[in-house]
Amino acid sequence: MKWILVLAAAFVLMITGCERSLDSESLEFDPPEEVPTPVALKIFHLADGMELEWQISDTPAVAYFNVYHALSEEAESYDYLDSTSDFSLTVTTLNAGQQYYFAVTAVDTNDIEGEQSAVISTRVGVSSIIINDNDEYTNSRRVSLDYAVPVTPLLVKISEHINFTDAIWQNYRRPESFTLSGGDGIKRVYALFRFEDGSESQSAVGDSIILDTRAYIDSTWFEPIDTDFGPGDTIMFYIDAAETDGEAFVSFPGLTRLNLYDDGGGIDETADDGIYTGRYIVPIDIELEDGLVTGSFTDAAGNEADDYPASQRMNIVVPVDEISLQAVAESSWQVRLDWSEVDGDDFVSYRIYRDTEAGVDETSELITTITSRTTLTYTDDNLDDNQLYVYKVYVYGSDGLVTTSNEASSTTMLNQPPSAVTIAVGLIDSLTIEISWSQNTDDDFVSYQIYRGDDPSVTDLTGQRLTIINGQATTTYTDFRYLPSETYYYVIYVYDRHGLKSEKSNVESTP
């Protein structure tokens, strides 16, 4: 009889709906507790998504939570997103730039879902901080901060410490001015945001810049030392600035600026070692006695060092009654020689001698004899690359007298491999194959060499060399096959006068 009364009371409870208590004092069970509603929803922006957090009043009554989302606060229904037994949920699957609305419900241990929480929303996106428009260097402690954020911030906290122990929340401004800590070096600035929609950034974003507030020159010098230079001589200048990526130059009476480089290319031996190098070939129209050589330097941050003079003075002399010879390397295989004209009707010839070290005389290699007195230039070619060549001109007269020029030297440029070409293959008919390629425009071009093989891995080692073409403007070649079904693969290499070859071209096959 007691169970009948209990069932009857339960039936009454079901049809009345709104009441949670019964008048009968004999009821021996409590009605179900109302499932608590999550409150205090909060959104935290992550580097790759966001995290939702909430609270609830009756923790033991809840088994898990359901999270819902929609693209509009007025949406008729919110889509199920995920479930969790925690009081937070990390979401990384949403579209950047989209506004989302979220709500959370609690589910009790009887799988009864409670009422939906209040709706909270934000726009998905990544936050970042930018110092001085992404400059690598600054020479001022005062820098400008800008931000990229998905939602307009209300407050921002800025610090050079990732734990923000020295920072307070301040009103958001864009751009923001910030003073870096003292001392040159890498500075990293962090930021946290509180957004107008109530969301926050969970972890700091940061950017770095190099603070460089001073530049100096450690030393300025030139080589060779203890030398009176003459026309055609090569002088190497150096500045040790102890930092890279700057601009360095030297000056002396008669030359206002000779740029020096720290790029490891050609005259500079080692890139980015803080030692800047320049080469100067003395012209025939300059004379200098105890000239002061001054080094100047501006670093990558824009700081100008105090000018620094070389410890040794420089002398450039013009020999009396001597032909002024100048040697200039024009390429990796050519040196151009220029000299002054001699006077007198007894001229017979100029004879030019060459060696690879100082001390040229008539026992050195004779490279040419010129019988025209007004011919004052000669290009020496077929030389080795990156090689020092030393020259001297001897002038022979009909009276038997010999006049010599100064000794001039120059180092040919370092040769680089030829530029590769791009090949294309087509058919004139089923047996006639037309090969064409882009033209190589290198000054030291010697030949195209075409190779043919039976598979796509053809190289000059595995393929058959079809031909050598020495005309740089020739960019086609015709090949033949015995059967239309035969497939050939072609590749082209370019060779220069030093014997270097290019990377192989692309491989193309017969259609």
BAVOKOL-270331 format. One record per residue (C-alpha): x, y, z. Coordinates in pm, 1 decimal. Example, Ala and Ser with C-alpha at 12.3 -4.5 7.8 and 13.67 -1.06 7.14 Angstrom:
BEGIN
+----------+----------+----------+
|     east |    north |       up |
+----------+----------+----------+
|   1230.0 |   -450.0 |    780.0 |
|   1367.0 |   -106.0 |    714.0 |
+----------+----------+----------+
***
This chain:
BEGIN
+----------+----------+----------+
|     east |    north |       up |
+----------+----------+----------+
|      0.0 |      0.0 |      0.0 |
|    290.8 |    237.7 |     76.8 |
|    435.8 |    196.5 |   -275.5 |
|     95.9 |    282.9 |   -425.2 |
|     92.7 |    607.6 |   -229.6 |
|    445.6 |    686.9 |   -342.5 |
|    360.2 |    629.9 |   -707.1 |
|     47.3 |    837.2 |   -675.1 |
|    242.0 |   1121.4 |   -521.4 |
|    499.5 |   1103.0 |   -798.9 |
|    219.8 |   1115.1 |  -1057.6 |
|     77.4 |   1424.6 |   -893.7 |
|    422.7 |   1585.2 |   -903.4 |
|    457.1 |   1513.1 |  -1274.2 |
|    125.2 |   1666.9 |  -1374.1 |
|    160.1 |   1976.6 |  -1155.2 |
|    511.1 |   2046.3 |  -1303.3 |
|    600.6 |   2364.6 |  -1116.4 |
|    614.4 |   2248.9 |   -752.4 |
|    917.2 |   2076.3 |   -609.7 |
|    753.9 |   1961.7 |   -276.2 |
|    450.3 |   1751.9 |   -180.0 |
|    197.0 |   1812.2 |     94.8 |
|    196.7 |   1450.2 |    202.6 |
|    405.9 |   1400.6 |    509.8 |
|    421.5 |   1029.3 |    441.9 |
|    634.9 |   1070.2 |    120.9 |
|    959.7 |    876.1 |    183.2 |
|   1186.4 |   1027.0 |    -96.4 |
|   1310.9 |   1376.0 |   -191.0 |
|   1224.4 |   1516.9 |   -532.3 |
|   1515.8 |   1562.9 |   -776.4 |
|   1735.1 |   1867.0 |   -710.2 |
|   1736.9 |   2130.4 |   -984.1 |
|   2056.5 |   2100.9 |  -1194.4 |
|   2270.1 |   2409.8 |  -1121.7 |
|   2343.4 |   2654.7 |  -1403.8 |
|   2709.2 |   2743.9 |  -1486.2 |
|   2796.9 |   3102.5 |  -1408.1 |
|   3092.6 |   3343.5 |  -1440.8 |
|   3180.3 |   3234.5 |  -1792.7 |
|   3514.0 |   3369.0 |  -1913.4 |
|   3702.2 |   3346.9 |  -2245.8 |
|   4081.8 |   3339.8 |  -2265.4 |
|   4257.0 |   3379.2 |  -2602.2 |
|   4530.5 |   3126.8 |  -2677.6 |
|   4796.8 |   3122.0 |  -2946.5 |
|   4596.1 |   2866.3 |  -3147.1 |
|   4240.7 |   2907.4 |  -3021.9 |
|   4065.5 |   2992.2 |  -2698.6 |
|   3978.4 |   2850.9 |  -2359.0 |
|   3634.0 |   2875.8 |  -2193.1 |
|   3612.0 |   2872.0 |  -1813.3 |
|   3310.3 |   2877.8 |  -1579.0 |
|   3200.4 |   2811.1 |  -1222.0 |
|   2905.9 |   2627.1 |  -1063.8 |
|   2739.8 |   2639.2 |   -724.2 |
|   2685.3 |   2268.8 |   -656.1 |
|   2984.5 |   2071.0 |   -776.3 |
|   2887.6 |   1718.2 |   -647.9 |
|   2556.4 |   1731.7 |   -833.3 |
|   2723.1 |   1769.6 |  -1173.7 |
|   2868.9 |   1485.0 |  -1378.8 |
|   2987.0 |   1686.8 |  -1679.1 |
|   2920.6 |   1996.0 |  -1888.1 |
|   2797.8 |   2050.7 |  -2242.1 |
|   2934.6 |   2345.5 |  -2439.4 |
|   2734.4 |   2502.4 |  -2723.3 |
|   2812.0 |   2772.1 |  -2976.3 |
|   2643.6 |   2978.1 |  -3245.8 |
|   2732.5 |   3249.9 |  -3496.7 |
|   2460.7 |   3482.9 |  -3364.9 |
|   2336.9 |   3561.8 |  -3018.9 |
|   1979.1 |   3548.5 |  -3153.5 |
|   2024.0 |   3202.7 |  -3307.5 |
|   1719.5 |   2979.6 |  -3257.6 |
|   1939.7 |   2699.0 |  -3133.1 |
|   2304.5 |   2666.5 |  -3038.2 |
|   2514.4 |   2387.7 |  -3189.0 |
|   2673.0 |   2130.1 |  -2963.0 |
|   3050.5 |   2185.6 |  -2949.2 |
|   3194.2 |   1945.8 |  -2690.8 |
|   3157.7 |   1795.6 |  -2342.7 |
|   3396.0 |   1798.8 |  -2049.8 |
|   3406.7 |   1705.4 |  -1683.7 |
|   3641.4 |   1996.9 |  -1615.5 |
|   3545.4 |   2355.9 |  -1546.3 |
|   3713.1 |   2464.7 |  -1869.0 |
|   3735.6 |   2366.5 |  -2233.6 |
|   4008.7 |   2445.7 |  -2486.8 |
|   3880.7 |   2500.8 |  -2841.0 |
|   4115.5 |   2510.1 |  -3143.5 |
|   3878.0 |   2425.8 |  -3431.6 |
|   3709.6 |   2763.9 |  -3486.2 |
|   3757.7 |   2997.0 |  -3781.8 |
|   3983.0 |   3298.0 |  -3731.6 |
|   3807.7 |   3631.6 |  -3774.0 |
|   3464.4 |   3488.2 |  -3690.3 |
|   3249.2 |   3609.8 |  -3398.0 |
|   3126.5 |   3315.9 |  -3188.2 |
|   2868.6 |   3298.2 |  -2906.6 |
|   2901.3 |   3035.8 |  -2633.6 |
|   2679.8 |   2887.5 |  -2362.0 |
|   2735.1 |   2604.5 |  -2114.8 |
|   2494.8 |   2362.3 |  -1945.2 |
|   2552.9 |   2123.8 |  -1657.5 |
|   2445.8 |   1757.8 |  -1667.2 |
|   2385.6 |   1576.6 |  -1337.3 |
|   2458.5 |   1219.6 |  -1245.0 |
|   2113.1 |   1115.4 |  -1371.6 |
|   2196.5 |   1258.1 |  -1720.0 |
|   1952.2 |   1543.7 |  -1667.0 |
|   2071.2 |   1861.1 |  -1841.1 |
|   2016.2 |   2191.3 |  -1664.3 |
|   1943.1 |   2533.9 |  -1799.0 |
|   2176.9 |   2711.3 |  -2037.4 |
|   2416.8 |   2965.2 |  -1891.8 |
|   2429.0 |   3326.8 |  -1990.8 |
|   2576.9 |   3377.1 |  -2340.1 |
|   2931.4 |   3502.5 |  -2380.6 |
|   3101.0 |   3589.2 |  -2709.3 |
|   3428.1 |   3693.0 |  -2872.4 |
|   3603.3 |   3700.8 |  -3209.5 |
|   3857.0 |   3428.4 |  -3280.2 |
|   4209.3 |   3537.7 |  -3376.4 |
|   4575.6 |   3559.6 |  -3285.3 |
|   4724.1 |   3845.4 |  -3085.0 |
|   5073.9 |   3983.6 |  -3137.6 |
|   5291.7 |   4280.3 |  -3044.5 |
|   5513.7 |   4465.6 |  -3294.2 |
|   5811.2 |   4684.5 |  -3198.5 |
|   5905.9 |   4976.9 |  -3427.3 |
|   5733.0 |   4826.5 |  -3733.0 |
|   5943.1 |   4508.1 |  -3705.1 |
|   6279.2 |   4689.1 |  -3721.5 |
|   6574.8 |   4468.9 |  -3632.5 |
|   6765.8 |   4749.0 |  -3455.7 |
|   6694.5 |   5068.1 |  -3262.9 |
|   6937.1 |   5324.6 |  -3131.0 |
|   6679.5 |   5475.2 |  -2894.7 |
|   6540.7 |   5322.4 |  -2577.2 |
|   6209.1 |   5486.8 |  -2660.4 |
|   6023.8 |   5257.3 |  -2901.2 |
|   5678.3 |   5238.5 |  -3051.5 |
|   5452.8 |   4938.2 |  -2988.9 |
|   5171.0 |   4832.7 |  -3214.1 |
|   4941.5 |   4533.9 |  -3185.0 |
|   4748.1 |   4285.2 |  -3393.5 |
|   4442.4 |   4168.4 |  -3198.3 |
|   4114.5 |   3991.4 |  -3283.8 |
|   3908.0 |   4217.1 |  -3054.8 |
|   3961.0 |   4576.2 |  -2944.8 |
|   4145.7 |   4567.8 |  -2611.3 |
|   4028.5 |   4768.2 |  -2312.9 |
|   4343.3 |   4729.1 |  -2104.1 |
|   4697.0 |   4617.6 |  -2172.7 |
|   4986.6 |   4518.3 |  -1950.4 |
|   5339.2 |   4569.4 |  -2092.6 |
|   5671.1 |   4449.9 |  -1954.8 |
|   6013.3 |   4316.9 |  -2045.3 |
|   5951.0 |   4043.2 |  -1785.3 |
|   5728.9 |   3757.5 |  -1895.2 |
|   5584.6 |   3731.2 |  -1541.7 |
|   5487.4 |   4104.4 |  -1550.0 |
|   5607.4 |   4160.7 |  -1194.0 |
|   5683.3 |   4526.2 |  -1268.8 |
|   5373.9 |   4604.7 |  -1479.8 |
|   5018.9 |   4723.1 |  -1413.7 |
|   4709.2 |   4727.1 |  -1628.6 |
|   4678.8 |   5046.7 |  -1830.5 |
|   4441.0 |   5186.1 |  -2089.0 |
|   4496.2 |   5047.7 |  -2439.7 |
|   4651.9 |   5290.2 |  -2687.8 |
|   4770.9 |   5234.6 |  -3042.4 |
|   5049.1 |   5292.2 |  -3106.9 |
|   5196.5 |   5275.7 |  -2758.3 |
|   5523.9 |   5432.0 |  -2649.5 |
|   5752.1 |   5219.7 |  -2431.7 |
|   6096.2 |   5275.8 |  -2278.9 |
|   6334.8 |   4980.2 |  -2298.2 |
|   6565.9 |   4895.1 |  -2013.1 |
|   6922.1 |   5027.2 |  -2031.0 |
|   7215.4 |   4842.2 |  -2181.2 |
|   7269.3 |   4744.7 |  -2544.1 |
|   7155.6 |   4402.2 |  -2655.2 |
|   6844.2 |   4205.1 |  -2744.3 |
|   6531.8 |   4342.8 |  -2576.8 |
|   6206.4 |   4147.3 |  -2563.1 |
|   5875.8 |   4313.8 |  -2478.6 |
|   5565.3 |   4121.4 |  -2368.6 |
|   5199.0 |   4217.5 |  -2356.5 |
|   4875.9 |   4085.4 |  -2200.8 |
|   4530.3 |   4206.8 |  -2305.7 |
|   4185.6 |   4249.0 |  -2150.7 |
|   3935.2 |   4295.7 |  -2430.7 |
|   3619.1 |   4502.1 |  -2446.7 |
|   3402.1 |   4190.2 |  -2481.0 |
|   3527.6 |   4062.3 |  -2142.0 |
|   3775.8 |   3808.7 |  -2280.6 |
|   4146.3 |   3808.0 |  -2194.5 |
|   4472.6 |   3678.1 |  -2337.3 |
|   4581.0 |   3376.6 |  -2138.0 |
|   4951.5 |   3395.8 |  -2215.8 |
|   5180.9 |   3680.5 |  -2310.0 |
|   5272.2 |   3772.6 |  -2665.1 |
|   5613.0 |   3919.5 |  -2735.7 |
|   5847.8 |   4072.7 |  -2989.1 |
|   6219.2 |   4149.1 |  -2979.7 |
|   6450.6 |   4421.7 |  -3106.8 |
|   6822.9 |   4486.9 |  -3072.3 |
|   6904.9 |   4801.5 |  -2876.8 |
|   7228.1 |   4950.0 |  -3011.4 |
|   7308.3 |   5300.2 |  -2885.5 |
|   7670.0 |   5345.2 |  -2986.1 |
|   7919.8 |   5266.8 |  -3259.9 |
|   8297.6 |   5285.6 |  -3256.5 |
|   8599.0 |   5200.6 |  -3470.4 |
|   8865.1 |   4984.7 |  -3312.1 |
|   9126.7 |   5048.4 |  -3582.1 |
|   9184.1 |   5172.4 |  -3938.4 |
|   9477.4 |   5058.8 |  -4152.1 |
|   9595.6 |   4988.3 |  -4505.0 |
|   9832.3 |   4740.9 |  -4668.6 |
|  10103.9 |   4705.0 |  -4778.3 |
|  10273.7 |   4924.1 |  -4522.1 |
|  10598.1 |   5120.7 |  -4561.6 |
|  10533.8 |   5158.3 |  -4934.1 |
|  10536.0 |   5453.5 |  -5167.8 |
|  10248.7 |   5375.7 |  -5399.4 |
|  10242.5 |   5461.7 |  -5767.1 |
|   9987.5 |   5452.4 |  -6047.7 |
|   9836.4 |   5106.9 |  -6091.2 |
|   9931.1 |   4988.5 |  -5743.3 |
|   9665.5 |   4815.8 |  -5534.7 |
|   9604.6 |   4938.0 |  -5179.5 |
|   9388.1 |   4736.8 |  -4939.1 |
|   9202.5 |   4933.9 |  -4671.7 |
|   9052.8 |   4792.5 |  -4352.0 |
|   8829.5 |   4910.0 |  -4068.0 |
|   8768.3 |   4697.4 |  -3758.6 |
|   8428.8 |   4812.5 |  -3624.1 |
|   8353.4 |   4504.2 |  -3412.0 |
|   7995.4 |   4476.2 |  -3542.8 |
|   7826.7 |   4367.2 |  -3863.3 |
|   7565.7 |   4507.6 |  -4104.1 |
|   7699.9 |   4862.0 |  -4092.6 |
|   7842.9 |   5100.3 |  -4352.9 |
|   8216.4 |   5173.0 |  -4354.2 |
|   8439.6 |   5384.1 |  -4574.8 |
|   8781.0 |   5549.5 |  -4578.6 |
|   8884.5 |   5887.4 |  -4714.5 |
|   9212.1 |   6063.0 |  -4778.3 |
|   9322.0 |   6375.5 |  -4970.2 |
|   9213.3 |   6326.3 |  -5328.9 |
|   8941.6 |   6069.2 |  -5245.5 |
|   8636.2 |   6157.9 |  -5038.9 |
|   8488.9 |   5808.4 |  -5004.5 |
|   8596.3 |   5450.2 |  -5070.0 |
|   8331.2 |   5203.5 |  -4950.3 |
|   8445.0 |   4902.3 |  -4750.6 |
|   8252.3 |   4574.3 |  -4719.9 |
|   8207.9 |   4287.7 |  -4474.4 |
|   8032.2 |   4042.9 |  -4707.4 |
|   8294.6 |   3775.9 |  -4767.8 |
|   8273.9 |   3844.5 |  -5141.5 |
|   8591.0 |   3879.7 |  -5344.2 |
|   8818.5 |   4121.3 |  -5161.7 |
|   8668.8 |   4062.0 |  -4814.4 |
|   8795.7 |   3733.9 |  -4675.1 |
|   8535.2 |   3660.3 |  -4405.3 |
|   8174.0 |   3770.0 |  -4403.3 |
|   8021.6 |   3924.6 |  -4091.0 |
|   8337.3 |   3934.8 |  -3881.1 |
|   8313.3 |   4310.6 |  -3819.2 |
|   8620.1 |   4384.1 |  -4033.6 |
|   8535.7 |   4588.0 |  -4343.9 |
|   8760.3 |   4569.0 |  -4650.8 |
|   8807.3 |   4780.3 |  -4963.7 |
|   9044.4 |   4779.7 |  -5257.2 |
|   9182.7 |   5089.1 |  -5430.4 |
|   9383.8 |   5093.8 |  -5749.9 |
|   9592.3 |   5407.1 |  -5773.8 |
|   9510.3 |   5611.4 |  -6084.6 |
|   9772.0 |   5793.7 |  -6286.5 |
|   9661.0 |   6144.7 |  -6187.9 |
|   9700.4 |   6144.9 |  -5808.9 |
|   9998.2 |   6232.7 |  -5593.4 |
|   9997.3 |   6231.6 |  -5215.3 |
|  10259.7 |   6304.2 |  -4954.1 |
|  10200.0 |   6193.4 |  -4592.7 |
|   9826.6 |   6177.3 |  -4658.0 |
|   9598.8 |   6105.0 |  -4361.9 |
|   9372.1 |   5804.1 |  -4412.6 |
|   9051.5 |   5834.7 |  -4207.7 |
|   8802.1 |   5559.6 |  -4133.0 |
|   8428.5 |   5626.8 |  -4088.4 |
|   8154.1 |   5389.7 |  -3974.2 |
|   7776.6 |   5392.9 |  -3922.0 |
|   7623.4 |   5084.4 |  -3763.3 |
|   7298.0 |   4909.0 |  -3854.6 |
|   7109.9 |   5102.8 |  -3586.6 |
|   7216.6 |   5436.8 |  -3736.0 |
|   7483.0 |   5526.2 |  -3479.0 |
|   7781.9 |   5712.4 |  -3623.4 |
|   8122.6 |   5628.9 |  -3480.7 |
|   8387.7 |   5893.3 |  -3429.8 |
|   8621.2 |   5905.3 |  -3729.2 |
|   8936.1 |   5702.2 |  -3669.5 |
|   9265.0 |   5775.2 |  -3856.0 |
|   9516.5 |   5514.6 |  -3963.7 |
|   9837.0 |   5518.9 |  -3764.7 |
|  10050.5 |   5535.3 |  -4079.0 |
|  10048.1 |   5813.6 |  -4337.5 |
|  10010.5 |   5726.6 |  -4706.4 |
|  10234.1 |   5835.8 |  -4994.6 |
|  10147.1 |   5816.6 |  -5362.5 |
|  10423.7 |   5925.6 |  -5596.9 |
|  10444.7 |   5976.0 |  -5973.3 |
|  10782.1 |   5853.4 |  -6103.2 |
|  10986.5 |   6106.3 |  -6296.3 |
|  11062.2 |   6016.2 |  -6660.9 |
|  10869.7 |   5695.4 |  -6624.5 |
|  10566.6 |   5556.6 |  -6801.2 |
|  10268.0 |   5541.5 |  -6567.2 |
|  10109.3 |   5197.3 |  -6591.7 |
|   9774.3 |   5099.0 |  -6445.0 |
|   9631.2 |   4745.2 |  -6429.4 |
|   9262.5 |   4686.5 |  -6367.6 |
|   9095.9 |   4344.4 |  -6350.0 |
|   8786.8 |   4355.4 |  -6570.6 |
|   8671.9 |   3997.8 |  -6522.8 |
|   8788.7 |   3659.7 |  -6402.8 |
|   9006.3 |   3620.6 |  -6713.9 |
|   9094.3 |   3973.9 |  -6823.8 |
|   9316.8 |   4254.3 |  -6697.4 |
|   9312.0 |   4588.0 |  -6879.7 |
|   9639.4 |   4778.5 |  -6895.5 |
|   9660.9 |   5154.7 |  -6952.7 |
|   9978.3 |   5358.9 |  -6968.5 |
|  10095.8 |   5709.8 |  -7047.9 |
|  10229.2 |   5806.8 |  -7386.3 |
|  10601.4 |   5862.1 |  -7438.2 |
|  10752.9 |   6156.8 |  -7618.5 |
|  11005.7 |   6151.6 |  -7899.7 |
|  11040.0 |   6045.5 |  -8260.9 |
|  11276.6 |   5759.9 |  -8183.5 |
|  10997.7 |   5531.4 |  -8053.7 |
|  11017.5 |   5170.7 |  -8171.4 |
|  10784.1 |   4964.4 |  -7953.4 |
|  10616.7 |   4896.6 |  -7625.9 |
|  10684.3 |   4552.7 |  -7480.1 |
|  10466.8 |   4430.1 |  -7195.4 |
|  10598.9 |   4171.7 |  -6953.0 |
|  10397.3 |   3973.7 |  -6701.8 |
|  10459.3 |   3767.9 |  -6390.2 |
|  10255.2 |   3636.2 |  -6095.7 |
|  10469.2 |   3804.5 |  -5834.8 |
|  10653.9 |   4129.8 |  -5789.7 |
|  10986.4 |   4182.2 |  -5962.8 |
|  10890.7 |   4184.3 |  -6330.9 |
|  11182.2 |   4229.7 |  -6571.5 |
|  11279.5 |   4129.1 |  -6925.2 |
|  11318.7 |   3765.5 |  -6819.2 |
|  10949.0 |   3751.2 |  -6733.9 |
|  10685.3 |   3641.4 |  -6985.2 |
|  10649.9 |   3875.1 |  -7285.7 |
|  10278.6 |   3897.7 |  -7358.9 |
|  10273.7 |   4145.9 |  -7649.1 |
|  10472.7 |   4394.8 |  -7855.0 |
|  10301.3 |   4714.9 |  -7974.7 |
|  10460.5 |   4930.1 |  -8244.3 |
|  10212.7 |   5221.7 |  -8240.2 |
|  10320.8 |   5499.8 |  -8001.8 |
|   9961.8 |   5623.9 |  -7958.6 |
|   9827.8 |   5282.2 |  -7860.2 |
|   9807.2 |   5317.2 |  -7484.1 |
|   9588.4 |   5028.2 |  -7377.2 |
|   9596.3 |   4649.8 |  -7394.9 |
|   9368.2 |   4379.2 |  -7256.1 |
|   9544.2 |   4069.6 |  -7130.2 |
|   9305.1 |   3774.5 |  -7143.3 |
|   9288.2 |   3396.1 |  -7106.6 |
|   9404.9 |   3441.6 |  -6749.0 |
|   9330.2 |   3233.0 |  -6440.9 |
|   9066.2 |   3357.8 |  -6202.7 |
|   9145.0 |   3497.5 |  -5856.0 |
|   9511.8 |   3525.9 |  -5953.4 |
|   9752.0 |   3812.4 |  -5896.1 |
|   9922.0 |   3936.5 |  -6213.1 |
|  10206.7 |   4188.4 |  -6212.4 |
|  10298.3 |   4390.7 |  -6523.6 |
|  10565.1 |   4627.6 |  -6648.4 |
|  10595.1 |   4811.8 |  -6980.0 |
|  10933.6 |   4852.0 |  -7148.5 |
|  10971.1 |   5124.1 |  -7411.4 |
|  11237.0 |   5066.2 |  -7678.1 |
|  11379.8 |   5350.1 |  -7885.3 |
|  11580.0 |   5356.4 |  -8205.2 |
|  11872.1 |   5501.3 |  -8012.1 |
|  11890.8 |   5181.6 |  -7810.5 |
|  11762.8 |   5336.0 |  -7489.8 |
|  11500.4 |   5155.0 |  -7282.7 |
|  11251.3 |   5324.0 |  -7049.7 |
|  11041.6 |   5124.7 |  -6805.5 |
|  10706.9 |   5187.0 |  -6645.7 |
|  10618.1 |   5137.3 |  -6287.3 |
|  10519.8 |   4787.6 |  -6185.1 |
|  10138.8 |   4749.9 |  -6177.6 |
|   9939.8 |   4459.6 |  -6044.7 |
|   9581.3 |   4341.0 |  -6028.0 |
|   9399.7 |   4028.6 |  -5914.5 |
|   9146.5 |   3877.5 |  -6150.0 |
|   8798.1 |   3833.4 |  -6013.9 |
|   8688.0 |   3504.9 |  -5860.5 |
|   8514.8 |   3297.7 |  -6124.0 |
|   8161.6 |   3168.8 |  -6064.4 |
|   8001.9 |   2867.9 |  -6235.0 |
|   7803.1 |   2954.3 |  -6548.2 |
|   7430.6 |   3016.9 |  -6526.7 |
|   7221.5 |   2712.7 |  -6614.3 |
|   6972.5 |   2716.9 |  -6901.2 |
|   6616.5 |   2589.9 |  -6935.5 |
|   6554.9 |   2326.0 |  -7201.2 |
|   6245.1 |   2240.9 |  -7405.4 |
|   6195.7 |   1943.2 |  -7642.1 |
|   5949.7 |   1916.1 |  -7929.4 |
|   5893.9 |   1719.0 |  -8250.0 |
|   5930.9 |   1845.5 |  -8604.6 |
|   5798.2 |   1509.1 |  -8721.9 |
|   5780.1 |   1163.4 |  -8563.4 |
|   6155.7 |   1104.5 |  -8608.9 |
|   6296.4 |   1458.0 |  -8598.1 |
|   6344.4 |   1610.2 |  -8254.5 |
|   6395.2 |   1982.0 |  -8196.3 |
|   6580.5 |   2081.9 |  -7878.5 |
|   6568.4 |   2447.3 |  -7770.7 |
|   6691.1 |   2630.8 |  -7460.9 |
|   6718.2 |   2970.2 |  -7299.2 |
|   7029.7 |   3169.0 |  -7388.1 |
|   7316.6 |   3193.5 |  -7142.0 |
|   7436.6 |   3556.3 |  -7122.8 |
|   7753.8 |   3515.9 |  -6916.1 |
|   8057.4 |   3708.4 |  -7043.5 |
|   8287.5 |   3406.7 |  -7007.3 |
|   8065.4 |   3165.7 |  -7202.1 |
|   8247.0 |   2895.3 |  -7401.5 |
|   7996.6 |   2626.6 |  -7499.1 |
|   7670.1 |   2444.2 |  -7455.2 |
|   7705.0 |   2065.5 |  -7424.4 |
|   7395.1 |   1853.9 |  -7491.6 |
|   7358.5 |   1503.7 |  -7345.8 |
|   7100.9 |   1237.2 |  -7426.1 |
|   6995.2 |    940.3 |  -7216.3 |
|   6730.2 |    673.4 |  -7178.1 |
|   6589.2 |    773.7 |  -6840.3 |
|   6505.9 |   1093.8 |  -6649.3 |
|   6823.5 |   1073.8 |  -6439.5 |
|   7047.4 |   1151.7 |  -6736.3 |
|   7360.8 |   1353.8 |  -6656.3 |
|   7690.4 |   1426.4 |  -6831.5 |
|   7824.6 |   1109.5 |  -6663.5 |
|   7542.5 |    872.3 |  -6758.0 |
|   7428.0 |   1016.3 |  -7090.7 |
|   7570.7 |   1038.6 |  -7442.3 |
|   7711.0 |   1375.9 |  -7544.7 |
|   7538.4 |   1473.1 |  -7869.0 |
|   7719.4 |   1793.3 |  -7951.6 |
|   7919.7 |   2093.7 |  -7832.3 |
|   7788.0 |   2431.9 |  -7945.5 |
|   8023.9 |   2726.6 |  -7914.9 |
|   7786.7 |   2997.1 |  -8038.6 |
|   7628.6 |   3166.1 |  -7737.9 |
|   7333.4 |   3291.3 |  -7946.5 |
|   7262.5 |   2942.8 |  -8085.1 |
|   6975.6 |   2800.3 |  -7881.8 |
|   6840.2 |   2512.4 |  -8095.2 |
|   6963.2 |   2171.9 |  -8205.6 |
|   6803.2 |   1893.3 |  -8411.4 |
|   6832.6 |   1526.8 |  -8314.3 |
|   6690.7 |   1215.3 |  -8481.4 |
|   6558.8 |    881.1 |  -8364.4 |
|   6514.0 |    552.2 |  -8549.7 |
|   6165.7 |    468.3 |  -8423.3 |
|   5878.5 |    695.9 |  -8317.5 |
|   5834.5 |    481.0 |  -8006.7 |
|   6183.6 |    560.5 |  -7875.0 |
|   6193.2 |    804.0 |  -7581.4 |
|   6503.9 |   1016.6 |  -7528.6 |
|   6585.4 |   1238.5 |  -7231.9 |
|   6795.9 |   1551.2 |  -7281.5 |
|   6998.4 |   1774.9 |  -7052.4 |
|   7230.5 |   2071.1 |  -7121.0 |
|   7538.8 |   2196.7 |  -6936.9 |
|   7705.5 |   2536.0 |  -6991.1 |
|   8086.2 |   2565.3 |  -6977.4 |
|   8292.6 |   2880.4 |  -6928.9 |
|   8644.3 |   2969.6 |  -7033.8 |
|   8784.6 |   2843.3 |  -6702.0 |
|   8637.8 |   2498.6 |  -6758.3 |
|   8366.2 |   2536.5 |  -6494.3 |
|   8028.8 |   2393.0 |  -6583.1 |
|   7684.7 |   2503.6 |  -6475.3 |
|   7427.8 |   2311.3 |  -6282.2 |
|   7247.2 |   2083.4 |  -6522.7 |
|   6939.4 |   2216.5 |  -6691.9 |
|   6598.2 |   2068.0 |  -6638.6 |
|   6555.9 |   1723.1 |  -6800.9 |
|   6306.8 |   1704.6 |  -7088.9 |
|   6201.8 |   1401.1 |  -7292.5 |
|   6067.3 |   1346.6 |  -7641.3 |
|   5686.5 |   1372.8 |  -7656.3 |
+----------+----------+----------+
***
